[in-house]
Amino acid sequence: MKKPVYLDYAATAPVDPAVADEMIKYLTPDGTFGNPASRSHGFGWQAEAAVESARQQVASLIHADPREIVWTSGATESDNLAIKGAVAGKRDAHVITSAIEHKAVLDTCHWLETQGVSVTWLQPGADGRISVDQVTGALRENTVLVSLMLVNNELGCVTDIASVGAELRQRGVLFHVDAAQAAGKLPVDVSAMPVDLLSLSGHKVYGPKGIGALYVRRSPDVRIEAQIHGGGHERGMRSGTLATHQIVGMGKAFALAEVGLAEESARLEHLRSAFLAGLEGLDGVSLNGSREHRVPGIVNLSFDGVDAESLMLGLRELAVSSGSACASATIEPSYVLRGIGLSDAEAHRALRFSMGRFTTPEEVSFASSQIVDVVTRLRAVR
């Protein structure tokens, strides 16, 4: 068994070998290395065909039209493009989001406030979820956008996006959803939800880093203003030479995710159950977030009497996280955990364990036994 055992899939996932094999075909002189925007020769035509094939693969996973997929550098850029692009040019605009969104949404909305945009910050329940009533209760005549994540990256809890989307569609308010942690983990259908803008990431779905996409609904037509200007690529919504190899990698990753979605979800549910069963002999362990409305691969736990920093130092043979990878350099307690009502002390005792495609039952068993041993030892020396 390879050590340390990787249990931080929510931060990033390794590239699937099948994805890496596909990507290499679009890099070297004997491959399809052309610029997809070069339409005067075969090298460009072949690259463009590869890009459009990948666009279809990404669209298929979320049941979208390929023409609704806009390539970006990742979910962070997708969030920025969706939120800033939807609000741009609208005077006296009002935006609704939650206090436990990813930093890509939070910081974008904080920036909007400096530009005169009014933002309502909804507080989730103890289960980490935002209710439909909270959203509708915060709507104003000048509300132009609501932005909520489908799966929380620290808790793994799932928001009822379909119900929120139905209410907002009736009222003509744009709805943006960050689905970086949801794609490939649970069924996503942009028509059934419904949503207007949806952010996707490549590296959370066993594709490469540095590539993502934004779903932009065509019917009814959603207009967003570009945030990166240049050659007018991606139907004028996002300029820049397309990274063919990364796009092909994301497409392949999404195609694999679509084929194995049900099987992988069931396997992760089994691993999660085994992991928690291995901790049953340990007192003072509490689950953070919803027990019912969640994805199987993310488990956030607090351990009474043990701070997360000491626990992580003791768990040298496990790669785990105390929260979002984007906030892991800070010693501040997780804003997500504080957002669901935990005290600073309680938040400092929490760790996130996230499993994925390459996690084995042996690794899960090893991890739970290590946690029991280290927590027991740390409590004994308090």
C-alpha positions as CSV (number, residue, x, y, z in Angstrom):
1,M,0.0,0.0,0.0
2,K,1.4,3.4,-1.1
3,K,2.0,5.8,1.8
4,P,1.0,8.4,2.7
5,V,-2.5,7.4,1.9
6,Y,-4.2,10.1,-0.1
7,L,-7.5,11.2,1.4
8,D,-7.8,14.7,0.0
9,Y,-9.6,14.2,-3.3
10,A,-11.8,17.2,-2.6
11,A,-8.7,19.3,-3.1
12,T,-7.6,17.7,-6.3
13,A,-7.8,14.3,-7.9
14,P,-4.9,12.5,-9.8
15,V,-5.3,12.5,-13.6
16,D,-6.8,9.2,-14.7
17,P,-4.2,7.3,-16.7
18,A,-6.6,7.0,-19.6
19,V,-6.9,10.8,-19.6
20,A,-3.1,11.3,-19.6
21,D,-2.8,8.8,-22.5
22,E,-5.3,10.9,-24.5
23,M,-3.7,14.2,-23.7
24,I,-0.2,13.3,-24.9
25,K,-1.7,12.9,-28.4
26,Y,-2.2,16.6,-28.6
27,L,1.2,17.9,-27.6
28,T,4.0,16.6,-29.8
29,P,5.0,17.1,-33.5
30,D,3.5,13.8,-34.5
31,G,0.2,14.6,-32.7
32,T,-2.6,17.0,-33.1
33,F,-0.8,20.1,-31.9
34,G,-2.4,22.8,-34.0
35,N,-4.2,26.0,-32.9
36,P,-8.0,25.3,-32.9
37,A,-8.5,28.9,-34.2
38,S,-6.3,28.3,-37.3
39,R,-8.8,27.5,-39.9
40,S,-6.6,27.7,-43.0
41,H,-5.0,24.3,-42.7
42,G,-5.5,20.7,-41.5
43,F,-3.5,21.1,-38.3
44,G,-6.0,23.7,-37.0
45,W,-9.0,21.8,-38.3
46,Q,-7.9,18.6,-36.5
47,A,-7.4,20.6,-33.2
48,E,-10.8,22.3,-33.6
49,A,-12.5,18.9,-34.1
50,A,-10.8,17.6,-30.9
51,V,-12.0,20.7,-29.0
52,E,-15.6,20.3,-30.2
53,S,-15.6,16.6,-29.4
54,A,-14.5,17.4,-25.9
55,R,-17.2,20.1,-25.7
56,Q,-19.7,17.4,-26.5
57,Q,-18.3,15.1,-23.8
58,V,-18.6,17.8,-21.1
59,A,-22.0,18.8,-22.2
60,S,-23.2,15.2,-22.1
61,L,-22.4,14.7,-18.5
62,I,-24.6,17.7,-17.4
63,H,-27.2,17.2,-20.2
64,A,-26.5,20.4,-22.0
65,D,-26.2,21.5,-25.6
66,P,-22.4,21.6,-26.6
67,R,-23.0,25.2,-27.7
68,E,-23.6,26.1,-24.1
69,I,-20.1,25.1,-22.9
70,V,-17.5,27.9,-22.7
71,W,-13.9,26.8,-21.9
72,T,-12.1,28.6,-19.1
73,S,-8.9,28.0,-17.0
74,G,-10.9,26.4,-14.2
75,A,-13.9,26.8,-11.9
76,T,-12.4,29.9,-10.3
77,E,-12.4,31.7,-13.6
78,S,-15.8,30.2,-14.4
79,D,-17.2,31.6,-11.2
80,N,-15.7,35.0,-11.9
81,L,-17.0,35.1,-15.5
82,A,-20.5,34.0,-14.5
83,I,-20.9,36.5,-11.6
84,K,-19.1,39.5,-12.9
85,G,-20.4,38.8,-16.4
86,A,-24.0,38.6,-15.3
87,V,-23.9,41.8,-13.2
88,A,-21.8,44.0,-15.5
89,G,-23.5,47.1,-16.7
90,K,-26.5,46.7,-14.4
91,R,-27.0,49.7,-12.1
92,D,-28.2,49.2,-8.5
93,A,-27.8,45.5,-8.8
94,H,-28.5,43.0,-6.0
95,V,-26.8,39.6,-5.7
96,I,-27.7,36.7,-3.3
97,T,-25.2,34.1,-2.2
98,S,-24.3,32.2,1.0
99,A,-21.6,32.7,3.6
100,I,-20.1,29.2,3.0
101,E,-19.5,29.4,-0.8
102,H,-16.1,28.7,-2.3
103,K,-13.6,31.6,-2.0
104,A,-13.9,32.1,-5.8
105,V,-17.5,33.1,-5.2
106,L,-17.1,34.9,-1.9
107,D,-14.2,37.1,-3.0
108,T,-15.9,37.9,-6.3
109,C,-19.0,39.0,-4.4
110,H,-16.9,41.0,-1.9
111,W,-15.3,42.7,-4.9
112,L,-18.7,43.5,-6.4
113,E,-19.6,45.2,-3.1
114,T,-16.7,47.6,-3.7
115,Q,-18.2,48.4,-7.1
116,G,-21.6,49.4,-5.5
117,V,-23.4,46.1,-5.9
118,S,-25.5,45.1,-2.9
119,V,-24.9,41.5,-1.7
120,T,-27.1,39.4,0.6
121,W,-25.1,36.7,2.5
122,L,-27.4,33.9,3.5
123,Q,-26.5,31.8,6.5
124,P,-27.0,28.0,6.1
125,G,-28.6,25.7,8.6
126,A,-26.5,23.4,10.8
127,D,-26.6,20.9,8.0
128,G,-24.8,23.3,5.7
129,R,-27.7,23.8,3.3
130,I,-29.6,26.9,2.1
131,S,-33.4,26.5,1.9
132,V,-35.6,27.7,-0.9
133,D,-37.5,30.0,1.5
134,Q,-34.2,31.7,2.5
135,V,-33.5,32.5,-1.2
136,T,-37.1,33.7,-2.0
137,G,-37.2,35.7,1.2
138,A,-34.1,37.6,0.2
139,L,-35.2,38.5,-3.3
140,R,-35.6,42.2,-4.2
141,E,-36.9,43.9,-7.3
142,N,-33.3,44.6,-8.3
143,T,-32.0,41.1,-7.7
144,V,-30.1,40.1,-10.9
145,L,-28.3,36.9,-9.7
146,V,-28.3,34.2,-7.1
147,S,-25.1,32.1,-6.7
148,L,-25.0,28.9,-4.7
149,M,-22.8,25.8,-4.8
150,L,-24.4,22.4,-5.5
151,V,-21.9,20.4,-3.3
152,N,-20.0,22.1,-0.5
153,N,-16.3,21.5,-0.8
154,E,-15.7,21.1,2.9
155,L,-18.8,19.4,4.1
156,G,-20.0,17.4,1.0
157,C,-23.6,18.5,1.6
158,V,-25.9,19.0,-1.3
159,T,-28.2,22.0,-1.8
160,D,-31.6,21.6,-3.3
161,I,-30.7,23.4,-6.5
162,A,-33.7,22.2,-8.5
163,S,-36.2,23.8,-6.1
164,V,-34.3,27.0,-5.9
165,G,-33.9,27.1,-9.7
166,A,-37.6,26.6,-10.3
167,E,-38.5,29.5,-8.1
168,L,-35.9,31.8,-9.7
169,R,-36.9,30.9,-13.2
170,Q,-40.5,31.9,-12.5
171,R,-39.2,35.3,-11.2
172,G,-36.7,35.8,-14.1
173,V,-33.7,36.0,-11.8
174,L,-30.4,34.4,-13.1
175,F,-29.1,31.4,-11.2
176,H,-25.4,30.5,-11.1
177,V,-24.3,27.2,-9.6
178,D,-20.8,26.2,-8.7
179,A,-20.7,22.5,-9.5
180,A,-17.0,21.9,-9.3
181,Q,-17.5,19.3,-6.5
182,A,-20.6,17.8,-8.0
183,A,-19.7,16.8,-11.5
184,G,-18.9,13.1,-11.6
185,K,-20.1,12.6,-8.1
186,L,-23.8,12.9,-8.6
187,P,-26.2,13.3,-11.5
188,V,-26.3,16.8,-12.9
189,D,-29.0,17.8,-15.3
190,V,-29.0,21.5,-16.1
191,S,-32.5,21.3,-17.7
192,A,-34.1,19.6,-14.8
193,M,-32.5,21.9,-12.2
194,P,-32.9,24.5,-13.9
195,V,-29.9,26.8,-13.8
196,D,-28.6,29.5,-16.1
197,L,-24.9,29.4,-15.4
198,L,-22.9,26.5,-14.0
199,S,-19.2,26.3,-13.2
200,L,-17.1,23.1,-13.8
201,S,-13.5,22.0,-13.1
202,G,-11.3,19.5,-14.8
203,H,-9.1,18.4,-12.0
204,K,-11.9,17.5,-9.6
205,V,-13.0,14.9,-12.1
206,Y,-9.7,13.2,-12.7
207,G,-8.8,15.5,-15.5
208,P,-5.9,18.0,-15.7
209,K,-5.5,21.2,-13.7
210,G,-5.8,24.6,-15.4
211,I,-8.9,23.8,-17.4
212,G,-12.6,24.3,-16.6
213,A,-15.8,25.3,-18.3
214,L,-18.9,27.5,-17.8
215,Y,-22.3,26.4,-18.9
216,V,-24.2,29.3,-20.3
217,R,-27.9,28.6,-21.0
218,R,-29.0,29.3,-24.6
219,S,-32.8,29.0,-24.1
220,P,-33.8,31.3,-22.6
221,D,-30.7,33.0,-23.8
222,V,-28.3,34.2,-21.1
223,R,-26.1,37.1,-21.8
224,I,-22.8,37.7,-19.9
225,E,-20.1,40.2,-20.5
226,A,-16.6,38.9,-21.2
227,Q,-13.9,39.4,-18.5
228,I,-10.9,38.4,-20.7
229,H,-10.7,40.3,-24.0
230,G,-8.6,39.4,-27.0
231,G,-9.5,37.4,-30.1
232,G,-13.1,36.9,-29.4
233,H,-12.8,33.2,-28.8
234,E,-15.7,31.1,-27.3
235,R,-18.4,33.2,-29.0
236,G,-16.9,36.4,-27.5
237,M,-17.3,35.2,-23.9
238,R,-13.7,34.2,-23.2
239,S,-10.7,35.1,-25.3
240,G,-7.5,33.2,-25.4
241,T,-5.9,30.4,-27.5
242,L,-7.5,27.2,-26.4
243,A,-5.3,24.6,-24.6
244,T,-6.3,21.6,-26.8
245,H,-4.5,19.0,-24.7
246,Q,-6.1,20.2,-21.5
247,I,-9.5,20.5,-23.1
248,V,-9.2,17.0,-24.6
249,G,-8.2,15.8,-21.1
250,M,-11.2,17.3,-19.5
251,G,-13.5,15.9,-22.1
252,K,-12.1,12.4,-21.7
253,A,-12.4,12.7,-17.9
254,F,-16.0,13.8,-18.1
255,A,-16.8,10.9,-20.5
256,L,-15.3,8.4,-18.1
257,A,-17.2,10.0,-15.2
258,E,-20.5,9.7,-17.1
259,V,-20.0,6.0,-17.8
260,G,-19.0,5.1,-14.3
261,L,-21.1,7.5,-12.3
262,A,-23.5,5.0,-10.6
263,E,-20.8,2.4,-10.0
264,E,-18.3,4.9,-8.5
265,S,-21.0,6.5,-6.3
266,A,-21.9,3.1,-4.9
267,R,-18.3,2.1,-4.3
268,L,-17.5,5.4,-2.5
269,E,-20.6,4.9,-0.3
270,H,-19.3,1.5,0.7
271,L,-15.8,3.0,1.5
272,R,-17.4,5.8,3.5
273,S,-19.4,3.3,5.6
274,A,-16.3,1.2,6.2
275,F,-14.3,4.3,7.2
276,L,-16.9,5.4,9.7
277,A,-17.4,1.9,11.0
278,G,-13.7,1.8,11.7
279,L,-14.1,4.8,14.0
280,E,-17.1,3.5,15.9
281,G,-15.0,2.5,18.9
282,L,-13.8,6.1,19.3
283,D,-15.9,8.4,21.5
284,G,-16.4,12.1,20.9
285,V,-16.5,12.0,17.1
286,S,-19.1,14.2,15.4
287,L,-20.1,14.5,11.7
288,N,-20.3,18.1,10.3
289,G,-22.9,18.7,7.7
290,S,-25.9,16.9,6.4
291,R,-26.2,13.1,7.1
292,E,-28.7,12.6,4.3
293,H,-28.1,15.2,1.6
294,R,-24.5,14.6,0.7
295,V,-22.0,13.1,-1.7
296,P,-20.4,9.9,-0.5
297,G,-16.7,10.9,-0.9
298,I,-16.4,13.8,1.5
299,V,-16.5,13.3,5.3
300,N,-15.9,16.2,7.7
301,L,-15.4,15.1,11.3
302,S,-14.7,16.8,14.6
303,F,-12.8,15.0,17.4
304,D,-13.4,16.1,21.0
305,G,-10.4,17.2,22.9
306,V,-8.0,17.1,19.9
307,D,-7.1,20.1,17.7
308,A,-6.9,19.4,14.0
309,E,-3.3,20.7,13.7
310,S,-2.0,18.2,16.2
311,L,-4.0,15.5,14.7
312,M,-2.7,16.1,11.2
313,L,0.9,16.1,12.6
314,G,0.2,12.8,14.2
315,L,-1.4,11.4,11.0
316,R,1.9,11.6,9.0
317,E,0.9,8.6,6.9
318,L,-2.4,10.2,5.7
319,A,-2.8,13.1,3.4
320,V,-5.9,14.9,4.7
321,S,-7.1,18.5,5.1
322,S,-8.5,20.8,7.7
323,G,-10.7,22.5,5.0
324,S,-10.6,24.0,1.5
325,A,-7.3,23.8,-0.3
326,C,-7.7,27.5,-1.1
327,A,-7.6,28.3,2.6
328,S,-5.2,25.6,3.9
329,A,-2.4,28.1,4.5
330,T,-4.3,30.0,7.2
331,I,-4.5,29.1,10.9
332,E,-8.0,30.7,11.1
333,P,-10.8,28.2,11.8
334,S,-12.8,27.2,8.7
335,Y,-15.3,29.9,7.8
336,V,-17.5,27.1,6.5
337,L,-17.6,25.4,9.9
338,R,-18.2,28.7,11.7
339,G,-20.9,29.4,9.1
340,I,-22.9,26.3,10.2
341,G,-22.7,27.3,13.8
342,L,-19.6,25.7,15.2
343,S,-17.5,27.7,17.7
344,D,-13.9,28.5,16.9
345,A,-12.8,25.8,19.2
346,E,-15.1,23.2,17.6
347,A,-14.0,24.3,14.1
348,H,-10.3,23.9,15.1
349,R,-11.0,20.2,15.9
350,A,-12.3,19.3,12.5
351,L,-10.7,17.4,9.6
352,R,-12.0,16.7,6.1
353,F,-11.4,13.2,4.7
354,S,-12.2,12.8,1.0
355,M,-12.0,9.6,-1.0
356,G,-12.0,9.0,-4.7
357,R,-11.6,6.7,-7.7
358,F,-8.2,5.2,-6.6
359,T,-9.0,4.9,-2.9
360,T,-8.9,1.2,-1.8
361,P,-10.6,-0.6,1.1
362,E,-7.2,-1.4,2.5
363,E,-6.3,2.4,2.6
364,V,-9.6,3.2,4.3
365,S,-9.1,0.5,6.9
366,F,-5.5,1.8,7.5
367,A,-6.7,5.3,7.8
368,S,-9.4,4.6,10.4
369,S,-7.0,2.6,12.5
370,Q,-4.5,5.4,12.4
371,I,-7.0,7.9,13.4
372,V,-8.2,5.8,16.4
373,D,-4.6,5.3,17.5
374,V,-3.5,9.0,17.2
375,V,-6.7,10.5,18.7
376,T,-6.4,8.1,21.6
377,R,-2.8,8.9,22.2
378,L,-3.3,12.7,22.0
379,R,-6.2,12.5,24.4
380,A,-4.1,10.6,26.9
381,V,-1.5,13.3,27.1
382,R,-3.8,16.3,27.4
